[in-house]
Amino acid sequence: MRTAGAIVAAGLVTAAAAVFARDWREATTAALVEERVRPDEPGVAVLVRQDGKTIVARGFGVRDLRSRDRIGPDTAFRLASVTKQFTATAVMLLVRDGKLRYDDALTDVFPAFPAYGRRITIRHLLTHTSGLPDYETLMDAAEKGRAPIWTADRQIHDDEVLALLRGETKGRFEPGTSWAYSNSGYVVLGLVVARVSGKPFPDFLRERIFRPLEMTRTLAYEKGKNDVQERAFGHTKEDGRFQEADQSPTSATLGDGGVYSTIEDLAKWDEGLRANALLSPAWMKPATTPVTLVDGSRPRWPAEPGDDNLAPGEPVAYGFGWFLDPWRGRPRMWHHGSTRGFRAAIERFTEDGVTVVVLANRDDLDLRDLAVQIVKPYLELPLQTSDDGGPFGTGQRIPRDRADGSRSE
């Protein structure tokens, strides 16, 4: 029989081991970031959560090169395409409210949309199977042979994206027959939310998602209408030096990438997802179920290389606003974002209870790789192996300057 003293001693050893493991993991996270980011450079904010508890919430580097204010847990970054999970949640809330159906056609919401929109459903838009033309390609065509219409100072807005799409007579493919990452689809979904709810898209996000979860530092940014507190400004690296590069011609669109947030608020978002605070598991199921094509097959990335094509010809798993490809056989919900001056990554390993978020106000870092390196100690995996697998867990290594499922510049 163990004595009381032996039991206490064993408990102390176990507690000390847990503290050591936690300290080692935090130190490893810091080392991974510090080998990539100097203290006086634009940097990153890192969040690690495990079993509903925040383990790491820390900033590295500076918010901008003018004030040189330090990045902290309350620093707000542009999320780029990580925004899409909020847009999808807004749509799902309207469906649950009975105001919208996943099988409603685009022309049910916008009757003036051309005939090709009759075959595009809300579900197609959510899953990137709509075949809508890419609005940046349409922008290029509209500007061909003439002075730029849209610039970083005169940006394209959602209603102009809709107008460009209305000017087309057909999509890229028949809806549901193929898959192609579509920023156009998520801009349109933001407009759908506004039309169906009767509220501006940023207001709907604030009232139905951010406020209930107490995400007080998160917003869909509209220049001249709201302000980003503790804002990080984007930077790009040219000739070895950082230059502020915070805005682009597409920075004003909302549903595909217009949200700013902090790692403190994203911890609340992660907890809301874990606790099903906004949507029950049954209502969340479509978001976490990979789409299949009309013939029952699994979709693939387009065969042709392109800015928003991470893995040409390879299989892809996508639900509503989330990629669902596993990593090393471990189920996960994930998304990355990339826009001028910013990178973002969220990786939720749902069965392991581990979430990693990395936000950067510089566009020279590969956050896809950094996020999976950070998560390894929490999944009890070695930091470096000969078969690292890359961020997709398939052995694919993505060129650093390729866009990653978000608006490319």
DAVEN-V917300 format. One record per pair of residues at least 4 apart in sequence whose ideal C-beta (glycine too) atoms are under 7 Angstrom apart, sorted by the first residue. I is the first residue (numbers start at 1). J is the second residue. D is the distance in whole Angstrom. If there is no record, write none. Layout:
I|J|D + I|J|D
//
This chain:
2|6|5 + 2|7|5 + 4|8|6 + 5|9|6 + 6|10|6 + 7|11|6 + 8|12|6 + 9|13|6 + 10|14|6 + 11|15|6 + 12|16|6 + 13|17|6 + 14|18|6 + 15|19|6 + 16|20|6 + 17|21|6 + 18|22|6 + 19|23|6 + 20|24|6 + 21|25|6 + 22|26|6 + 22|55|7 + 23|27|6 + 24|28|6 + 25|29|6 + 25|377|4 + 25|378|6 + 26|30|7 + 26|55|7 + 26|56|6 + 27|31|6 + 28|32|6 + 28|377|5 + 29|33|7 + 29|46|6 + 29|48|6 + 29|56|5 + 29|374|5 + 30|34|6 + 31|35|6 + 32|370|7 + 32|373|5 + 32|374|6 + 33|37|6 + 33|44|6 + 33|46|6 + 33|60|5 + 34|60|7 + 36|365|6 + 36|370|7 + 37|41|6 + 37|43|4 + 37|44|6 + 37|60|5 + 37|61|5 + 39|61|7 + 40|62|7 + 41|61|5 + 41|62|7 + 41|242|6 + 42|61|6 + 42|62|6 + 42|235|4 + 42|242|6 + 42|361|5 + 42|362|4 + 43|59|7 + 43|60|4 + 43|61|2 + 43|62|6 + 43|71|5 + 44|60|5 + 44|61|7 + 44|358|6 + 44|359|6 + 44|360|4 + 44|365|7 + 45|59|5 + 45|71|6 + 45|73|7 + 45|75|6 + 45|77|7 + 45|263|5 + 45|359|5 + 46|56|6 + 46|58|6 + 46|263|7 + 46|358|5 + 46|374|7 + 47|54|7 + 47|56|7 + 47|57|5 + 47|263|4 + 47|266|6 + 47|267|6 + 47|357|4 + 48|55|5 + 48|56|4 + 48|356|5 + 48|374|7 + 48|378|7 + 49|53|6 + 49|54|5 + 49|55|6 + 49|267|6 + 49|270|6 + 49|355|4 + 50|55|5 + 50|353|6 + 50|354|5 + 50|378|6 + 51|353|4 + 52|271|6 + 52|274|6 + 54|267|5 + 57|73|4 + 57|263|5 + 57|264|7 + 57|267|7 + 58|73|7 + 59|70|6 + 59|71|3 + 59|72|4 + 59|73|7 + 59|75|6 + 60|71|6 + 61|71|5 + 62|68|5 + 62|69|6 + 62|70|6 + 62|71|6 + 63|67|7 + 63|69|5 + 63|71|6 + 63|75|6 + 63|232|5 + 63|233|7 + 63|361|7 + 64|232|7 + 64|233|4 + 64|244|7 + 65|242|6 + 65|244|7 + 71|75|5 + 71|232|6 + 73|262|6 + 73|263|5 + 73|264|5 + 74|217|6 + 74|230|5 + 74|262|5 + 74|264|6 + 75|230|5 + 75|232|5 + 75|262|6 + 76|217|6 + 76|228|5 + 76|229|6 + 76|230|5 + 76|231|5 + 76|232|6 + 76|260|5 + 76|261|6 + 76|262|5 + 77|232|5 + 77|260|7 + 77|261|7 + 77|342|6 + 77|344|7 + 77|359|4 + 77|361|6 + 78|234|7 + 78|260|6 + 78|339|6 + 78|342|4 + 79|83|5 + 79|257|7 + 79|259|5 + 79|260|7 + 79|261|6 + 79|337|6 + 79|344|5 + 80|257|4 + 80|337|3 + 80|338|6 + 80|339|4 + 80|342|6 + 80|344|5 + 80|406|5 + 80|407|7 + 81|256|7 + 81|257|5 + 81|335|6 + 81|336|7 + 81|337|4 + 81|405|6 + 81|406|3 + 81|407|7 + 82|335|5 + 82|337|4 + 82|344|5 + 82|346|6 + 83|87|6 + 83|256|7 + 83|257|5 + 83|258|6 + 83|259|4 + 84|88|6 + 84|186|5 + 84|256|7 + 84|321|4 + 84|335|6 + 85|89|6 + 85|321|4 + 85|322|6 + 85|335|6 + 86|90|7 + 86|205|6 + 86|209|6 + 86|259|6 + 87|91|7 + 87|186|5 + 87|189|5 + 87|190|6 + 87|255|4 + 87|321|6 + 88|92|6 + 88|126|6 + 88|287|6 + 88|320|4 + 88|321|3 + 89|93|6 + 89|209|6 + 89|278|7 + 89|321|7 + 90|94|7 + 90|193|5 + 90|204|6 + 90|205|6 + 90|208|7 + 90|209|7 + 91|95|7 + 91|100|7 + 91|122|7 + 91|126|6 + 91|189|6 + 91|192|7 + 91|193|6 + 92|96|6 + 92|279|6 + 92|283|6 + 92|287|7 + 92|320|7 + 93|97|6 + 93|208|5 + 93|278|7 + 94|99|5 + 94|100|4 + 94|193|7 + 94|196|5 + 94|197|6 + 95|100|5 + 95|101|6 + 95|102|6 + 96|279|7 + 96|283|5 + 99|196|5 + 100|104|6 + 100|122|6 + 100|196|5 + 102|121|7 + 102|122|5 + 102|123|4 + 103|121|5 + 103|123|6 + 104|108|5 + 104|109|7 + 104|121|6 + 104|122|5 + 105|117|7 + 105|118|5 + 105|120|7 + 105|121|6 + 106|110|6 + 106|113|5 + 106|117|4 + 106|120|4 + 107|111|6 + 107|113|5 + 107|117|5 + 107|118|5 + 109|192|5 + 109|195|6 + 109|196|7 + 112|166|7 + 113|117|4 + 113|166|6 + 114|166|6 + 114|168|7 + 114|169|6 + 116|169|7 + 116|170|5 + 116|171|5 + 119|175|5 + 120|124|5 + 120|125|7 + 120|130|5 + 120|132|7 + 120|175|5 + 122|126|6 + 122|192|7 + 123|127|6 + 124|129|5 + 124|130|4 + 124|175|5 + 124|176|6 + 125|130|5 + 125|185|4 + 125|188|6 + 125|189|5 + 126|189|7 + 126|320|4 + 126|321|7 + 127|291|4 + 127|318|6 + 127|320|7 + 128|179|6 + 128|180|6 + 128|181|5 + 128|182|5 + 128|185|6 + 128|318|6 + 129|175|6 + 129|176|5 + 129|178|7 + 129|179|6 + 129|291|6 + 129|293|7 + 129|299|7 + 130|171|7 + 130|175|5 + 130|182|6 + 130|185|5 + 131|171|3 + 131|172|5 + 131|173|4 + 131|174|7 + 131|175|5 + 131|178|7 + 132|165|6 + 132|171|6 + 132|182|5 + 132|184|4 + 132|185|5 + 133|137|6 + 133|138|6 + 133|165|6 + 133|168|5 + 133|171|6 + 133|172|6 + 133|184|6 + 134|138|7 + 134|184|6 + 135|139|6 + 135|161|5 + 135|164|6 + 135|165|7 + 135|183|7 + 135|184|5 + 135|187|7 + 136|140|7 + 136|250|7 + 137|141|7 + 138|142|6 + 138|164|4 + 139|143|6 + 139|150|6 + 139|156|6 + 140|144|7 + 142|149|6 + 142|164|7 + 143|148|6 + 143|149|5 + 150|154|6 + 150|155|6 + 150|156|5 + 150|249|4 + 151|249|6 + 152|247|4 + 152|248|6 + 152|249|6 + 155|249|6 + 155|250|7 + 155|251|6 + 155|252|4 + 156|160|5 + 156|161|6 + 156|249|6 + 156|250|6 + 156|252|7 + 156|253|7 + 157|252|5 + 157|253|7 + 158|162|7 + 158|187|5 + 158|190|6 + 158|191|6 + 158|253|6 + 158|254|6 + 159|163|6 + 160|164|7 + 161|165|7 + 161|184|7 + 161|187|5 + 161|253|6 + 162|166|6 + 162|188|7 + 162|191|6 + 163|167|7 + 165|184|6 + 171|175|7 + 172|180|6 + 173|177|6 + 173|178|4 + 176|293|6 + 176|294|4 + 177|293|6 + 177|294|6 + 178|293|7 + 178|299|7 + 179|299|3 + 179|300|7 + 179|316|6 + 180|302|5 + 181|308|5 + 181|405|6 + 182|186|7 + 183|187|6 + 183|256|4 + 183|407|5 + 184|188|6 + 185|189|6 + 186|190|7 + 186|255|5 + 186|256|4 + 187|191|7 + 187|253|5 + 187|255|5 + 187|256|5 + 188|192|6 + 189|193|7 + 189|255|5 + 190|194|7 + 190|201|4 + 190|254|5 + 190|255|2 + 191|195|6 + 192|196|6 + 193|197|6 + 193|201|5 + 193|204|5 + 194|199|7 + 194|200|6 + 194|201|5 + 197|204|5 + 199|203|5 + 199|204|5 + 201|205|7 + 201|220|6 + 201|254|5 + 201|255|6 + 202|206|6 + 202|219|6 + 202|220|4 + 202|222|6 + 202|254|7 + 203|207|6 + 204|208|6 + 205|209|5 + 205|210|6 + 205|220|6 + 206|210|5 + 206|211|6 + 206|219|7 + 207|211|6 + 208|212|7 + 209|213|7 + 209|278|7 + 210|215|4 + 210|218|5 + 212|278|7 + 213|268|5 + 213|269|6 + 213|272|5 + 213|277|6 + 214|268|6 + 215|261|7 + 215|265|4 + 215|268|5 + 215|269|6 + 217|229|6 + 217|261|7 + 217|262|5 + 217|264|7 + 217|265|5 + 218|259|7 + 218|260|7 + 218|261|4 + 218|265|5 + 219|226|6 + 219|228|7 + 219|260|6 + 220|254|5 + 220|258|5 + 220|259|5 + 221|226|6 + 221|228|6 + 221|258|6 + 221|260|5 + 222|226|6 + 223|252|7 + 228|260|5 + 232|361|4 + 233|244|6 + 233|246|5 + 233|361|6 + 234|245|6 + 234|246|4 + 234|340|6 + 234|341|2 + 234|342|5 + 234|361|5 + 235|242|5 + 235|243|6 + 235|244|6 + 235|245|6 + 235|341|5 + 235|361|6 + 235|362|5 + 236|243|6 + 236|245|4 + 236|340|7 + 236|341|6 + 236|363|5 + 237|241|7 + 237|242|6 + 237|362|7 + 237|364|5 + 238|243|5 + 242|362|7 + 245|340|5 + 245|341|4 + 246|341|5 + 247|251|5 + 247|340|7 + 248|339|7 + 248|340|4 + 248|409|5 + 250|407|5 + 251|339|7 + 253|257|7 + 253|258|6 + 254|258|4 + 256|407|6 + 257|337|6 + 257|339|6 + 257|406|6 + 257|407|5 + 261|265|5 + 261|266|6 + 262|266|7 + 263|267|6 + 263|357|6 + 263|359|6 + 265|269|6 + 266|270|6 + 266|357|5 + 267|271|6 + 268|272|6 + 269|273|7 + 270|274|6 + 270|348|7 + 270|355|5 + 271|275|6 + 272|277|4 + 272|278|6 + 276|280|6 + 276|281|6 + 276|284|7 + 279|283|4 + 279|284|5 + 280|284|7 + 281|285|7 + 284|288|6 + 285|289|6 + 286|319|7 + 286|320|6 + 287|319|5 + 287|320|4 + 287|321|6 + 287|322|6 + 288|319|5 + 288|322|7 + 288|324|7 + 288|333|6 + 289|319|6 + 290|317|4 + 290|318|6 + 290|319|6 + 290|324|5 + 291|299|6 + 291|318|6 + 291|319|7 + 292|296|6 + 292|297|7 + 292|298|6 + 293|297|5 + 293|299|6 + 298|315|5 + 299|316|6 + 300|313|6 + 300|314|6 + 300|315|5 + 300|316|6 + 301|309|6 + 301|310|6 + 301|311|5 + 301|312|6 + 301|313|6 + 301|314|5 + 301|316|5 + 302|306|7 + 302|309|5 + 302|312|7 + 303|312|6 + 303|313|5 + 304|312|7 + 305|309|6 + 305|312|5 + 307|403|4 + 307|408|4 + 308|403|5 + 308|405|7 + 308|408|6 + 310|398|6 + 310|404|6 + 310|405|6 + 311|392|6 + 311|396|6 + 316|325|7 + 317|323|7 + 317|324|4 + 317|325|5 + 318|323|6 + 318|324|6 + 319|324|5 + 322|333|4 + 322|334|7 + 322|335|6 + 323|334|5 + 323|335|6 + 324|333|6 + 325|392|6 + 326|330|6 + 326|331|5 + 326|332|6 + 326|393|6 + 327|332|6 + 327|372|7 + 327|393|4 + 328|389|6 + 328|393|5 + 330|349|6 + 330|351|7 + 330|352|6 + 330|379|7 + 331|350|5 + 331|351|5 + 332|347|6 + 332|348|6 + 332|349|5 + 332|350|7 + 333|348|4 + 333|350|6 + 334|346|6 + 334|347|5 + 334|348|7 + 335|346|6 + 335|405|7 + 336|344|7 + 336|345|5 + 336|367|7 + 336|368|6 + 336|404|4 + 336|405|6 + 336|406|7 + 337|343|7 + 337|344|4 + 337|406|4 + 338|343|6 + 338|403|5 + 338|404|5 + 338|406|5 + 338|408|7 + 339|406|6 + 339|407|5 + 339|409|7 + 340|363|7 + 340|409|4 + 341|361|7 + 341|363|6 + 342|360|6 + 342|361|6 + 342|363|6 + 343|360|4 + 343|363|6 + 343|365|6 + 343|367|5 + 344|359|5 + 344|367|7 + 345|358|5 + 345|367|4 + 345|368|6 + 345|371|4 + 346|357|5 + 347|355|7 + 347|356|5 + 347|371|5 + 347|372|7 + 347|375|6 + 348|355|5 + 349|354|5 + 349|375|7 + 349|379|7 + 352|379|6 + 354|375|6 + 354|378|5 + 354|379|6 + 356|371|5 + 356|374|5 + 356|375|5 + 358|367|5 + 358|370|6 + 358|371|5 + 360|365|5 + 360|367|6 + 365|370|7 + 366|370|6 + 366|400|5 + 367|371|6 + 368|391|4 + 368|398|6 + 368|404|6 + 369|373|6 + 369|391|6 + 370|374|6 + 371|375|6 + 372|376|7 + 372|391|5 + 373|383|7 + 375|379|6 + 376|381|4 + 376|382|7 + 376|383|6 + 384|388|7 + 389|393|4 + 389|394|6 + 389|395|6 + 390|394|7 + 390|395|6 + 390|396|5 + 390|397|5 + 390|398|7 + 391|398|7 + 392|396|5 + 398|402|6 + 398|404|7 + 403|408|3
//
